[in-house]
Amino acid sequence: MTTSCPSMPAYVAPSVDSSPSVAAPSLLPLATLAIGFVMAMLDVTVVNVALPGIARQFHTPLSALVWIVDGYTLTFAALLLLAGALADRFGAKRVYLAGLAIFTAASLLCGVSVSADMLIAARLVQGFGAALFMPSSLSLLTHAYKDDRVRARMLAHWSVIVSIAGASGPLVGGMLIDNFGWRSVFLINLPVGLVGLWLARVNIASAARHARELSPVSHVLGVLFLSAVSYALIEGNVYGWTSRPILIAAVVAVASAVLLVTRERSHPHPVLPRSLYRLRGFGASNAIGFLINFGAYAQFFLISLYLQQAQKASAMGAGLLLLPMMCVFACGSFLSARISARLGLKATLVAGLSVGTAMGALAAFSGASTYGSFIVFVALCNLGIGAAVPAMTALTMQIAGHAYANSAAAALNANRQSGALVGVAVMGMLIHGLTDWPQRLVAAFAIGAVGYGLGVLLAWRRLGTKGQAAAVPAA
């Protein structure tokens, strides 16, 4: 039960238009902006394949491995909303270039790290860079193609590129690691990032700025909340759940959450428009996004370790074994638009989540504990979840409407990243508490099934009949 990327845009099938043809557009802006997005996506999936090699070299405990994955996701999730505000205030191109430069420099630091602590710190900086340039890349892509029909085609091509990159990530990482070592998955970003920076400076036009308040205190409170929650979940088994560091982290998490909610309810410039919270179904669709990434990334983290530690697969071997799971997810995303056109968005979302729930439950109850025994369950689960994600994204944008499109997209992506963050942390707790791999796998499948099942209930009860309308392309 894996996925390619928390912020992967939904696949949009190119539409057939009988109106006069438009001159063939240049693909250079598309290729230029895809470089950064694909590079950041690969670092989400590739690092899981690299974990055993990192553990062997640095003799790192499990908690450090979790931080290597979650450090990137933490800063990415916590700073996405701030990045959108910065792009509006200072210009999307300027923020994009700054983010890509930070990401590339941090990749170099990852590749030359001499300790696990240095690698974790570099991953935190990587996430900061990704948070800056990933939202800006879609904004710049939209501005690069003025014609609506051309823009729709470019977004469709973009979705295909991103899906292929997500599906091939573990295999590409495995090939690099087997031939050049785990550092290569980070160092490869250096030449690619430098080329991406040069192309963006030369070929991408600047987008108009928009005056916007940044509300830095709210963003700091959000970072504190996610950081404290992550620390408590990851280090709880290390220090003990009633130890002073964990209790302090819990107090910080609760206090920062209360202060953030209080401030957002009364501040004249909230991070998200308060009107969004009053829209029926908006909170539910964001919670579903959180649950999907919670289940998917938790299991991807576990299965990646299982294949190399329990099954003794090489990095490339693990990549090959993960490839079918990733490809099926992409197939589900490609099919989602056609299914939604027939059944509606809400029905597609409910059906996809139901398939994921059923397959996760079957894997758990059957006691599937070998690759051969769970691959079919995982593949069918990913097919369903792959179809659900674009429907969920389109529903969220439909609920928000044009007036709140940017804020809704930023909120959904931040919630999905938070789900991945918590999912990996919880899976680290599970691995620490269970020493037997079959038990770990069964628990992982059960956790995924529960998460997807809660998503079904939310979609069924909280998303109104508006969600049954015809499919709407999701950016």
URTADA-V634309 format. One record per run of one state. SS is the DSSP state (H for helix, E for strand, C for the rest). FROM is the first residue (numbers start at 1). TO is the last residue. If there is no record, write none. Layout:
ss-><SS | SS>
from-><FROM | FROM>
to-><TO | TO>
This chain:
ss-><C | H | C | H | C | H | C | H | C | H | C | H | C | H | C | H | C | H | C | H | C | H | C | H | C | H | C | H | C | H | C | H | C>
from-><1 | 28 | 59 | 62 | 91 | 92 | 112 | 116 | 145 | 148 | 181 | 184 | 204 | 216 | 240 | 244 | 267 | 274 | 278 | 282 | 311 | 315 | 344 | 345 | 367 | 371 | 401 | 402 | 434 | 437 | 463 | 465 | 469>
to-><27 | 58 | 61 | 90 | 91 | 111 | 115 | 144 | 147 | 180 | 183 | 203 | 215 | 239 | 243 | 266 | 273 | 277 | 281 | 310 | 314 | 343 | 344 | 366 | 370 | 400 | 401 | 433 | 436 | 462 | 464 | 468 | 475>
